[in-house]
Amino acid sequence: MALSRRGADTTALGGFGAPPPAGVPGFLPLTSGTPADEALPVKELAEAAAGVLGGPSAAAAFQYSGVEGTPELRAWIGHHEGVPADRVLVTNGALHSLSLVFDALLDPGDLVAVEDPGYPLALRVLGRSHVTYLPVPTGPDGLDIDALAGALEGGARPKVLYTVPDFHNPTGATLPAAARVRLVELAEAYGFTVVADSPYRELRYSGDPVPQLSTDSDRVVRVNSFSKTLGPGLRLGWIVGPPWLLPAVARLRANQDQHSSTFTQTIATALLTTPGLFDRVTADARALYGRRARALHTALATAFPGRIEVRLPEGGLFLWATVADEGLDLHAARARAHALGTDFGVGSHFSPPGGTGSPGRIRLGIGAVAEDDVATAVGRLAEALKPEAAR
């Protein structure tokens, strides 16, 4: 028996390194992008499910539905995104959305502009298409538009640019409004498609909202998900795309899994169309994550006086820190952190092929550690990152 070339390929890009030990009592992971259990609307989803199951259309929720998603959910998403419902396709989460979009757009060898640092699992999805990469620096204000413009002026011709413009993973940065306008202008001038992935957009806990990349341009595709608001277990996301792209995405989808679960779409729609409920769920989540982010930022300053540089983001689930101790082996420090009962993301895991490697950088997440436990987790982190601990 023989695997296909894809099945046998064990060199897939993207990932967070070896997983931490499982089942350790009191383990406090400071790396997870998993939403907090307390932020998920479990009671509200249970009530919505009971309403669906006890209603006159219960059987319909267990039937097949359309490739693009149920009309009711597409209508809600379209209103939420400010686009007609026919510009929306419902998927099984953001990574599924990216897989469909990349499959529709990319051939082997195509050049893709990606953020450095960036989201490792998006690189993993891109790797399936055997593309080449144009790393673009990403800093405190998100994607470096000047650097991108310079590469384009120098002759680079990406077919796609992938970006996380809102509370970026891993840096937590948000791309300013003016930079978003300029990015779309560059896409139109140089003929590439911007794929904007915004799963953290609803999680702003300070500052003013920034408008999304405009879908008035046919060079913009927006991807989002309910994973960080209603829960990743629902496996529901969506694509907002231009009319020239969505038919191709729908054809690819029809040849794969046909459609997302009618049942989970119906439950989500019941919750989403209850007046004020989604706004309350997201407001509660923002308050929770804001407290956790501030607690983590304060604990880092206390535990690492002069040894760490980190900026408090305005939203999302991540803080991106620079460890001042030069020469510290962060991979070895992560192994020590596991033994001490915590975890963090090593910067090199977030750098694309040809990128900088993000030396001295670590990603810290706020989703999995309660506010009362943050100081304990940071104390363990500080012990793992002591220079003398490496000797």
Secondary structure as GFF3:
##gff-version 3
##sequence-region A 1 391
A	DSSP	alpha_helix	5	8	.	.	.	ID=ss1
A	DSSP	beta_strand	28	29	.	.	.	ID=ss2
A	DSSP	three_ten_helix	37	39	.	.	.	ID=ss3
A	DSSP	alpha_helix	42	53	.	.	.	ID=ss4
A	DSSP	three_ten_helix	59	62	.	.	.	ID=ss5
A	DSSP	alpha_helix	71	81	.	.	.	ID=ss6
A	DSSP	three_ten_helix	85	87	.	.	.	ID=ss7
A	DSSP	beta_strand	88	91	.	.	.	ID=ss8
A	DSSP	alpha_helix	94	105	.	.	.	ID=ss9
A	DSSP	beta_strand	111	116	.	.	.	ID=ss10
A	DSSP	alpha_helix	120	127	.	.	.	ID=ss11
A	DSSP	beta_strand	132	139	.	.	.	ID=ss12
A	DSSP	beta_strand	142	143	.	.	.	ID=ss13
A	DSSP	alpha_helix	145	153	.	.	.	ID=ss14
A	DSSP	beta_strand	160	163	.	.	.	ID=ss15
A	DSSP	alpha_helix	177	190	.	.	.	ID=ss16
A	DSSP	beta_strand	193	197	.	.	.	ID=ss17
A	DSSP	beta_strand	220	225	.	.	.	ID=ss18
A	DSSP	three_ten_helix	232	234	.	.	.	ID=ss19
A	DSSP	beta_strand	237	240	.	.	.	ID=ss20
A	DSSP	alpha_helix	246	254	.	.	.	ID=ss21
A	DSSP	alpha_helix	262	272	.	.	.	ID=ss22
A	DSSP	alpha_helix	277	303	.	.	.	ID=ss23
A	DSSP	beta_strand	308	310	.	.	.	ID=ss24
A	DSSP	beta_strand	318	323	.	.	.	ID=ss25
A	DSSP	alpha_helix	330	340	.	.	.	ID=ss26
A	DSSP	beta_strand	342	343	.	.	.	ID=ss27
A	DSSP	beta_strand	345	346	.	.	.	ID=ss28
A	DSSP	three_ten_helix	347	350	.	.	.	ID=ss29
A	DSSP	beta_strand	361	365	.	.	.	ID=ss30
A	DSSP	three_ten_helix	371	373	.	.	.	ID=ss31
A	DSSP	alpha_helix	374	384	.	.	.	ID=ss32
A	DSSP	three_ten_helix	387	390	.	.	.	ID=ss33
###
